[in-house]
Amino acid sequence: MSVKKRLDRISPPYVVEVMYDVEDNIPAWIGTCDKLHLVTEGRTYEELQQRVWEIAPEMHELQGYGSESDNIRLAFIQT
């Protein structure tokens, strides 16, 4: 069994659903994670990922999942 599969079993990642949208001729990547109550966007996919990694630890703690933000795992799934 792969390391990723073992980690997923022990500590499943938070799933961030990602979609590309163009509103008023302004392109943006939008990411949502229902479990963390997180919604954010970025002009590029990389900017979106960076933004999610910046705010996910705080959202993790605010939702009452603990303060051990070093163990947060995220899975970005494009929809």
Secondary structure, DSSP 8 states (H G I E B T S, - for coil): --HHHHHHHHS--EEEEEEEEEETTEEEEEEEETTTTEEEEESSHHHHHHHHHHHHHHHHHHTTS-S-GGG--EEEEE-
